[in-house]
Amino acid sequence: MSEKLERLGRLITEKFGDRVLRLIDKNDELTLEVLPGDYYSVAEALRDTPEFGFDQLMDLTGVDYSAYECAEPFSGRYSAVVHLLSTKHNVRLRFRSFAADDEFPVLDSLCPIWPSANWFEREAFDLFGIMFAGHSDLRRILTDYGFVGYPFRKDFPISGYVEMRYDQEQGRVIYQPVTIAPRENTPRIVRDESYGGLGHG
């Protein structure tokens, strides 16, 4: 780990103490994980504390860790992962929190801290179904108004739940149950006999 990240890690531990659920150093990147109850207050401190000065939210996305096999233990199924940048200190931090309830995942909105979170949170809501409490305009941003479900959840069917088509007789778009049978697509690999020097010529 670089000297800059080591210093950041020490500052985070000193400042937040027990609120640090995990501080992960991997691939020369630092990830701070906190409980959902501390998500907003820690984010605000990361922006307002001069030693941190994370003035830019570069990205926010949802993640569905369902059936994710990894040595690292996780606190739940759905999380918001935020990438922050301090332009003053020229350092980046990954900031993560898991929603407390897998059935109805909710985290606080970070829009009052970083307005750039607005569309990112709408996207995480639209694709993963993560609600952001306090968001002023939380509605779908990529899928259709009548879309059913959340397409980036790992239990979402490949072909979806409903399909739409234009009906000539009714003169409008109609929604109906999916008529395509579920299937697994396995790529067909075609190789020349001499591929990789394994030919018998």
PyRosetta script that sets phi, psi and omega in degrees:
from pyrosetta import init, pose_from_sequence

init()
pose = pose_from_sequence("MSEKLERLGRLITEKFGDRVLRLIDKNDELTLEVLPGDYYSVAEALRDTPEFGFDQLMDLTGVDYSAYECAEPFSGRYSAVVHLLSTKHNVRLRFRSFAADDEFPVLDSLCPIWPSANWFEREAFDLFGIMFAGHSDLRRILTDYGFVGYPFRKDFPISGYVEMRYDQEQGRVIYQPVTIAPRENTPRIVRDESYGGLGHG")
pose.set_psi(1, 141.8)
pose.set_omega(1, -179.7)
pose.set_phi(2, -69.3)
pose.set_psi(2, 159.5)
pose.set_omega(2, 179.5)
pose.set_phi(3, -60.7)
pose.set_psi(3, -36.8)
pose.set_omega(3, -179.8)
pose.set_phi(4, -63.6)
pose.set_psi(4, -43.3)
pose.set_omega(4, 179.4)
pose.set_phi(5, -71.0)
pose.set_psi(5, -34.6)
pose.set_omega(5, 176.1)
pose.set_phi(6, -60.8)
pose.set_psi(6, -44.4)
pose.set_omega(6, 178.8)
pose.set_phi(7, -62.9)
pose.set_psi(7, -42.9)
pose.set_omega(7, 179.0)
pose.set_phi(8, -61.8)
pose.set_psi(8, -43.1)
pose.set_omega(8, 178.9)
pose.set_phi(9, -60.6)
pose.set_psi(9, -42.2)
pose.set_omega(9, 178.1)
pose.set_phi(10, -63.7)
pose.set_psi(10, -43.8)
pose.set_omega(10, -179.9)
pose.set_phi(11, -62.7)
pose.set_psi(11, -41.5)
pose.set_omega(11, 179.2)
pose.set_phi(12, -62.6)
pose.set_psi(12, -45.6)
pose.set_omega(12, 180.0)
pose.set_phi(13, -63.1)
pose.set_psi(13, -42.6)
pose.set_omega(13, 179.6)
pose.set_phi(14, -66.8)
pose.set_psi(14, -42.8)
pose.set_omega(14, -174.8)
pose.set_phi(15, -73.1)
pose.set_psi(15, -43.9)
pose.set_omega(15, -170.2)
pose.set_phi(16, -102.5)
pose.set_psi(16, -19.1)
pose.set_omega(16, 174.9)
pose.set_phi(17, 51.2)
pose.set_psi(17, -118.6)
pose.set_omega(17, -175.8)
pose.set_phi(18, -68.5)
pose.set_psi(18, -15.1)
pose.set_omega(18, 179.8)
pose.set_phi(19, -74.6)
pose.set_psi(19, -13.0)
pose.set_omega(19, 175.4)
pose.set_phi(20, -79.9)
pose.set_psi(20, 106.8)
pose.set_omega(20, 177.5)
pose.set_phi(21, -74.3)
pose.set_psi(21, -44.0)
pose.set_omega(21, 177.0)
pose.set_phi(22, -153.6)
pose.set_psi(22, 144.3)
pose.set_omega(22, 173.0)
pose.set_phi(23, -127.2)
pose.set_psi(23, 107.8)
pose.set_omega(23, -171.0)
pose.set_phi(24, -107.2)
pose.set_psi(24, 126.3)
pose.set_omega(24, 174.8)
pose.set_phi(25, -108.9)
pose.set_psi(25, 110.0)
pose.set_omega(25, -178.6)
pose.set_phi(26, -145.6)
pose.set_psi(26, 133.6)
pose.set_omega(26, 179.1)
pose.set_phi(27, 55.0)
pose.set_psi(27, 39.4)
pose.set_omega(27, 179.5)
pose.set_phi(28, 58.0)
pose.set_psi(28, 34.4)
pose.set_omega(28, 175.2)
pose.set_phi(29, -132.0)
pose.set_psi(29, 145.4)
pose.set_omega(29, -177.7)
pose.set_phi(30, -110.3)
pose.set_psi(30, 129.7)
pose.set_omega(30, 177.6)
pose.set_phi(31, -119.4)
pose.set_psi(31, 124.6)
pose.set_omega(31, 176.2)
pose.set_phi(32, -104.2)
pose.set_psi(32, 123.6)
pose.set_omega(32, 177.4)
pose.set_phi(33, -115.1)
pose.set_psi(33, 134.6)
pose.set_omega(33, 179.1)
pose.set_phi(34, -131.5)
pose.set_psi(34, 163.1)
pose.set_omega(34, 175.6)
pose.set_phi(35, -70.3)
pose.set_psi(35, 155.4)
pose.set_omega(35, -178.4)
pose.set_phi(36, -59.1)
pose.set_psi(36, -31.0)
pose.set_omega(36, 178.9)
pose.set_phi(37, -68.4)
pose.set_psi(37, -21.0)
pose.set_omega(37, -179.9)
pose.set_phi(38, -102.4)
pose.set_psi(38, -3.2)
pose.set_omega(38, -172.7)
pose.set_phi(39, -56.1)
pose.set_psi(39, -51.5)
pose.set_omega(39, -176.0)
pose.set_phi(40, -69.9)
pose.set_psi(40, -46.7)
pose.set_omega(40, -175.4)
pose.set_phi(41, -66.0)
pose.set_psi(41, -38.3)
pose.set_omega(41, 177.8)
pose.set_phi(42, -68.3)
pose.set_psi(42, -41.2)
pose.set_omega(42, 177.9)
pose.set_phi(43, -59.4)
pose.set_psi(43, -43.7)
pose.set_omega(43, 179.7)
pose.set_phi(44, -62.7)
pose.set_psi(44, -41.0)
pose.set_omega(44, 178.4)
pose.set_phi(45, -67.8)
pose.set_psi(45, -34.3)
pose.set_omega(45, 177.9)
pose.set_phi(46, -64.3)
pose.set_psi(46, -30.8)
pose.set_omega(46, 177.0)
pose.set_phi(47, -80.7)
pose.set_psi(47, -44.7)
pose.set_omega(47, -167.5)
pose.set_phi(48, -89.4)
pose.set_psi(48, -20.8)
pose.set_omega(48, 179.8)
pose.set_phi(49, -76.8)
pose.set_psi(49, 121.5)
pose.set_omega(49, -175.3)
pose.set_phi(50, -56.7)
pose.set_psi(50, -32.3)
pose.set_omega(50, -179.9)
pose.set_phi(51, -66.5)
pose.set_psi(51, -24.5)
pose.set_omega(51, 177.5)
pose.set_phi(52, -97.5)
pose.set_psi(52, -63.3)
pose.set_omega(52, 176.4)
pose.set_phi(53, 62.1)
pose.set_psi(53, 39.0)
pose.set_omega(53, 179.1)
pose.set_phi(54, -77.9)
pose.set_psi(54, 89.8)
pose.set_omega(54, -174.0)
pose.set_phi(55, -89.8)
pose.set_psi(55, -8.5)
pose.set_omega(55, -177.4)
pose.set_phi(56, -126.1)
pose.set_psi(56, 125.2)
pose.set_omega(56, 167.5)
pose.set_phi(57, -93.7)
pose.set_psi(57, 111.3)
pose.set_omega(57, -174.3)
pose.set_phi(58, -86.1)
pose.set_psi(58, -31.4)
pose.set_omega(58, -175.6)
pose.set_phi(59, -162.7)
pose.set_psi(59, 149.1)
pose.set_omega(59, 171.9)
pose.set_phi(60, -144.2)
pose.set_psi(60, 132.4)
pose.set_omega(60, 178.3)
pose.set_phi(61, -142.5)
pose.set_psi(61, 159.8)
pose.set_omega(61, 172.4)
pose.set_phi(62, -92.2)
pose.set_psi(62, 156.6)
pose.set_omega(62, 175.2)
pose.set_phi(63, -138.7)
pose.set_psi(63, 136.6)
pose.set_omega(63, 173.9)
pose.set_phi(64, -106.7)
pose.set_psi(64, 109.7)
pose.set_omega(64, -177.2)
pose.set_phi(65, -91.6)
pose.set_psi(65, 18.3)
pose.set_omega(65, -179.3)
pose.set_phi(66, -55.3)
pose.set_psi(66, 126.2)
pose.set_omega(66, 177.1)
pose.set_phi(67, 57.1)
pose.set_psi(67, 25.5)
pose.set_omega(67, 178.8)
pose.set_phi(68, -80.5)
pose.set_psi(68, 119.0)
pose.set_omega(68, -176.9)
pose.set_phi(69, -95.3)
pose.set_psi(69, 115.3)
pose.set_omega(69, -177.5)
pose.set_phi(70, -156.5)
pose.set_psi(70, 152.4)
pose.set_omega(70, 178.5)
pose.set_phi(71, -67.7)
pose.set_psi(71, -23.8)
pose.set_omega(71, -177.1)
pose.set_phi(72, -78.3)
pose.set_psi(72, 123.6)
pose.set_omega(72, 179.0)
pose.set_phi(73, -73.3)
pose.set_psi(73, 145.8)
pose.set_omega(73, 179.7)
pose.set_phi(74, -116.4)
pose.set_psi(74, 155.6)
pose.set_omega(74, -174.4)
pose.set_phi(75, -92.4)
pose.set_psi(75, -2.9)
pose.set_omega(75, -177.8)
pose.set_phi(76, 176.8)
pose.set_psi(76, -167.6)
pose.set_omega(76, -178.5)
pose.set_phi(77, -93.9)
pose.set_psi(77, -45.3)
pose.set_omega(77, -174.3)
pose.set_phi(78, -108.1)
pose.set_psi(78, 136.5)
pose.set_omega(78, 177.2)
pose.set_phi(79, -138.1)
pose.set_psi(79, 158.4)
pose.set_omega(79, 167.8)
pose.set_phi(80, -104.5)
pose.set_psi(80, 130.4)
pose.set_omega(80, 179.4)
pose.set_phi(81, -116.4)
pose.set_psi(81, 123.3)
pose.set_omega(81, -173.5)
pose.set_phi(82, -117.1)
pose.set_psi(82, 136.4)
pose.set_omega(82, 174.7)
pose.set_phi(83, -109.9)
pose.set_psi(83, 120.9)
pose.set_omega(83, -175.6)
pose.set_phi(84, -112.8)
pose.set_psi(84, 151.0)
pose.set_omega(84, 177.9)
pose.set_phi(85, -132.1)
pose.set_psi(85, 132.3)
pose.set_omega(85, 170.4)
pose.set_phi(86, -101.7)
pose.set_psi(86, 109.5)
pose.set_omega(86, 179.4)
pose.set_phi(87, -71.4)
pose.set_psi(87, -26.5)
pose.set_omega(87, 179.6)
pose.set_phi(88, -69.5)
pose.set_psi(88, -44.3)
pose.set_omega(88, -176.2)
pose.set_phi(89, -101.4)
pose.set_psi(89, -1.4)
pose.set_omega(89, 179.9)
pose.set_phi(90, 51.6)
pose.set_psi(90, 55.1)
pose.set_omega(90, -179.9)
pose.set_phi(91, -141.7)
pose.set_psi(91, 150.5)
pose.set_omega(91, -179.1)
pose.set_phi(92, -117.6)
pose.set_psi(92, 155.5)
pose.set_omega(92, 179.4)
pose.set_phi(93, -145.5)
pose.set_psi(93, 136.6)
pose.set_omega(93, 170.9)
pose.set_phi(94, -95.3)
pose.set_psi(94, 131.4)
pose.set_omega(94, -174.1)
pose.set_phi(95, -125.8)
pose.set_psi(95, 125.6)
pose.set_omega(95, -171.9)
pose.set_phi(96, -136.1)
pose.set_psi(96, 145.5)
pose.set_omega(96, 171.7)
pose.set_phi(97, -146.8)
pose.set_psi(97, 141.3)
pose.set_omega(97, 178.2)
pose.set_phi(98, -95.4)
pose.set_psi(98, 139.8)
pose.set_omega(98, 174.8)
pose.set_phi(99, -66.9)
pose.set_psi(99, 142.4)
pose.set_omega(99, -175.0)
pose.set_phi(100, -70.6)
pose.set_psi(100, -29.2)
pose.set_omega(100, -174.7)
pose.set_phi(101, -118.6)
pose.set_psi(101, 117.2)
pose.set_omega(101, -179.9)
pose.set_phi(102, -69.6)
pose.set_psi(102, -27.8)
pose.set_omega(102, -179.0)
pose.set_phi(103, -74.4)
pose.set_psi(103, -34.7)
pose.set_omega(103, 179.9)
pose.set_phi(104, -141.0)
pose.set_psi(104, 81.1)
pose.set_omega(104, -174.1)
pose.set_phi(105, -71.3)
pose.set_psi(105, 125.8)
pose.set_omega(105, -179.8)
pose.set_phi(106, -136.0)
pose.set_psi(106, 135.3)
pose.set_omega(106, 171.0)
pose.set_phi(107, -134.4)
pose.set_psi(107, 161.0)
pose.set_omega(107, 176.4)
pose.set_phi(108, -69.8)
pose.set_psi(108, 145.8)
pose.set_omega(108, 174.8)
pose.set_phi(109, -74.4)
pose.set_psi(109, 140.0)
pose.set_omega(109, 177.2)
pose.set_phi(110, -97.2)
pose.set_psi(110, 5.9)
pose.set_omega(110, -178.5)
pose.set_phi(111, -57.4)
pose.set_psi(111, -39.2)
pose.set_omega(111, 178.1)
pose.set_phi(112, -64.1)
pose.set_psi(112, -22.9)
pose.set_omega(112, 180.0)
pose.set_phi(113, -89.3)
pose.set_psi(113, -51.7)
pose.set_omega(113, 177.7)
pose.set_phi(114, -126.8)
pose.set_psi(114, 104.0)
pose.set_omega(114, -179.8)
pose.set_phi(115, -56.5)
pose.set_psi(115, -23.3)
pose.set_omega(115, 179.5)
pose.set_phi(116, -65.7)
pose.set_psi(116, -11.8)
pose.set_omega(116, 178.8)
pose.set_phi(117, -71.3)
pose.set_psi(117, -15.4)
pose.set_omega(117, -171.9)
pose.set_phi(118, -50.2)
pose.set_psi(118, -64.4)
pose.set_omega(118, -175.6)
pose.set_phi(119, -72.0)
pose.set_psi(119, -30.6)
pose.set_omega(119, 177.1)
pose.set_phi(120, -62.4)
pose.set_psi(120, -43.3)
pose.set_omega(120, 179.1)
pose.set_phi(121, -67.6)
pose.set_psi(121, -37.1)
pose.set_omega(121, 176.0)
pose.set_phi(122, -62.1)
pose.set_psi(122, -39.0)
pose.set_omega(122, 178.9)
pose.set_phi(123, -66.8)
pose.set_psi(123, -42.8)
pose.set_omega(123, 178.3)
pose.set_phi(124, -64.6)
pose.set_psi(124, -35.8)
pose.set_omega(124, 175.5)
pose.set_phi(125, -66.5)
pose.set_psi(125, -46.6)
pose.set_omega(125, -176.4)
pose.set_phi(126, -63.7)
pose.set_psi(126, -44.5)
pose.set_omega(126, -172.0)
pose.set_phi(127, -92.6)
pose.set_psi(127, -28.5)
pose.set_omega(127, -177.4)
pose.set_phi(128, -115.4)
pose.set_psi(128, -14.6)
pose.set_omega(128, -178.4)
pose.set_phi(129, 78.6)
pose.set_psi(129, 19.5)
pose.set_omega(129, 177.1)
pose.set_phi(130, -82.9)
pose.set_psi(130, 124.3)
pose.set_omega(130, 178.0)
pose.set_phi(131, -87.0)
pose.set_psi(131, 145.8)
pose.set_omega(131, 178.5)
pose.set_phi(132, -121.9)
pose.set_psi(132, 102.9)
pose.set_omega(132, -176.9)
pose.set_phi(133, -64.4)
pose.set_psi(133, 129.4)
pose.set_omega(133, 179.1)
pose.set_phi(134, 94.0)
pose.set_psi(134, -3.2)
pose.set_omega(134, 176.4)
pose.set_phi(135, -71.2)
pose.set_psi(135, 132.4)
pose.set_omega(135, -172.7)
pose.set_phi(136, -78.6)
pose.set_psi(136, -15.1)
pose.set_omega(136, -174.7)
pose.set_phi(137, -150.6)
pose.set_psi(137, 55.1)
pose.set_omega(137, -175.2)
pose.set_phi(138, -80.8)
pose.set_psi(138, 97.6)
pose.set_omega(138, 176.9)
pose.set_phi(139, -145.3)
pose.set_psi(139, 166.9)
pose.set_omega(139, -176.6)
pose.set_phi(140, -59.8)
pose.set_psi(140, 147.4)
pose.set_omega(140, -176.0)
pose.set_phi(141, -125.5)
pose.set_psi(141, -23.7)
pose.set_omega(141, -176.9)
pose.set_phi(142, -117.8)
pose.set_psi(142, -32.3)
pose.set_omega(142, -178.4)
pose.set_phi(143, -94.2)
pose.set_psi(143, 170.6)
pose.set_omega(143, -177.2)
pose.set_phi(144, -71.9)
pose.set_psi(144, 160.3)
pose.set_omega(144, -178.3)
pose.set_phi(145, -56.3)
pose.set_psi(145, -41.0)
pose.set_omega(145, -177.1)
pose.set_phi(146, -92.3)
pose.set_psi(146, 13.6)
pose.set_omega(146, -175.2)
pose.set_phi(147, -63.0)
pose.set_psi(147, 136.2)
pose.set_omega(147, -179.5)
pose.set_phi(148, -104.5)
pose.set_psi(148, 126.8)
pose.set_omega(148, 176.1)
pose.set_phi(149, 92.1)
pose.set_psi(149, -173.9)
pose.set_omega(149, -176.3)
pose.set_phi(150, -130.5)
pose.set_psi(150, 107.2)
pose.set_omega(150, -166.5)
pose.set_phi(151, -65.4)
pose.set_psi(151, -19.1)
pose.set_omega(151, -179.7)
pose.set_phi(152, -95.1)
pose.set_psi(152, 2.5)
pose.set_omega(152, 173.0)
pose.set_phi(153, -71.9)
pose.set_psi(153, 140.8)
pose.set_omega(153, -173.6)
pose.set_phi(154, -70.7)
pose.set_psi(154, -9.8)
pose.set_omega(154, 176.9)
pose.set_phi(155, -101.3)
pose.set_psi(155, 8.1)
pose.set_omega(155, 179.2)
pose.set_phi(156, -77.9)
pose.set_psi(156, 129.7)
pose.set_omega(156, -177.8)
pose.set_phi(157, -65.6)
pose.set_psi(157, 145.7)
pose.set_omega(157, -176.7)
pose.set_phi(158, -57.3)
pose.set_psi(158, -37.7)
pose.set_omega(158, -177.3)
pose.set_phi(159, -93.9)
pose.set_psi(159, 2.0)
pose.set_omega(159, 178.6)
pose.set_phi(160, 82.3)
pose.set_psi(160, -173.6)
pose.set_omega(160, -179.2)
pose.set_phi(161, -102.3)
pose.set_psi(161, -35.6)
pose.set_omega(161, -179.6)
pose.set_phi(162, -133.7)
pose.set_psi(162, 159.2)
pose.set_omega(162, 174.0)
pose.set_phi(163, -127.3)
pose.set_psi(163, 156.9)
pose.set_omega(163, -179.9)
pose.set_phi(164, -124.6)
pose.set_psi(164, 150.9)
pose.set_omega(164, 177.9)
pose.set_phi(165, -153.4)
pose.set_psi(165, 159.9)
pose.set_omega(165, 177.1)
pose.set_phi(166, -88.5)
pose.set_psi(166, 125.0)
pose.set_omega(166, 179.3)
pose.set_phi(167, -98.2)
pose.set_psi(167, 117.2)
pose.set_omega(167, -177.9)
pose.set_phi(168, -63.0)
pose.set_psi(168, -41.0)
pose.set_omega(168, -176.6)
pose.set_phi(169, -67.2)
pose.set_psi(169, -42.6)
pose.set_omega(169, -178.8)
pose.set_phi(170, -84.8)
pose.set_psi(170, -16.5)
pose.set_omega(170, 178.2)
pose.set_phi(171, 67.6)
pose.set_psi(171, 31.8)
pose.set_omega(171, -179.8)
pose.set_phi(172, -156.1)
pose.set_psi(172, 169.4)
pose.set_omega(172, 175.4)
pose.set_phi(173, -79.8)
pose.set_psi(173, 134.2)
pose.set_omega(173, 177.7)
pose.set_phi(174, -122.9)
pose.set_psi(174, 152.4)
pose.set_omega(174, 176.7)
pose.set_phi(175, -107.5)
pose.set_psi(175, 141.0)
pose.set_omega(175, -179.6)
pose.set_phi(176, -149.2)
pose.set_psi(176, 162.9)
pose.set_omega(176, 177.6)
pose.set_phi(177, -59.7)
pose.set_psi(177, 151.1)
pose.set_omega(177, -179.1)
pose.set_phi(178, -62.4)
pose.set_psi(178, 131.9)
pose.set_omega(178, -179.5)
pose.set_phi(179, -100.8)
pose.set_psi(179, -7.0)
pose.set_omega(179, 179.7)
pose.set_phi(180, -85.5)
pose.set_psi(180, 129.9)
pose.set_omega(180, 178.9)
pose.set_phi(181, -70.3)
pose.set_psi(181, 137.5)
pose.set_omega(181, 178.1)
pose.set_phi(182, -59.1)
pose.set_psi(182, 140.7)
pose.set_omega(182, -179.6)
pose.set_phi(183, -151.8)
pose.set_psi(183, 155.9)
pose.set_omega(183, 175.5)
pose.set_phi(184, -99.7)
pose.set_psi(184, 130.5)
pose.set_omega(184, 178.3)
pose.set_phi(185, -98.1)
pose.set_psi(185, 116.3)
pose.set_omega(185, 177.4)
pose.set_phi(186, -109.2)
pose.set_psi(186, 123.4)
pose.set_omega(186, -179.0)
pose.set_phi(187, -64.2)
pose.set_psi(187, 137.8)
pose.set_omega(187, 178.0)
pose.set_phi(188, -89.8)
pose.set_psi(188, 125.2)
pose.set_omega(188, -178.4)
pose.set_phi(189, -101.9)
pose.set_psi(189, 120.6)
pose.set_omega(189, 178.9)
pose.set_phi(190, -115.4)
pose.set_psi(190, 123.1)
pose.set_omega(190, -180.0)
pose.set_phi(191, -129.0)
pose.set_psi(191, 145.2)
pose.set_omega(191, 174.1)
pose.set_phi(192, -67.6)
pose.set_psi(192, 149.4)
pose.set_omega(192, -179.0)
pose.set_phi(193, -59.7)
pose.set_psi(193, -29.1)
pose.set_omega(193, -177.4)
pose.set_phi(194, -91.3)
pose.set_psi(194, 10.7)
pose.set_omega(194, -178.7)
pose.set_phi(195, -59.5)
pose.set_psi(195, 127.6)
pose.set_omega(195, 177.2)
pose.set_phi(196, 72.1)
pose.set_psi(196, 16.0)
pose.set_omega(196, 177.8)
pose.set_phi(197, 75.5)
pose.set_psi(197, 20.6)
pose.set_omega(197, -177.1)
pose.set_phi(198, -97.3)
pose.set_psi(198, 3.4)
pose.set_omega(198, -178.5)
pose.set_phi(199, -70.2)
pose.set_psi(199, 164.1)
pose.set_omega(199, -178.3)
pose.set_phi(200, -105.9)
pose.set_psi(200, 26.8)
pose.set_omega(200, -178.2)
pose.set_phi(201, -95.7)
pose.dump_pdb("model.pdb")
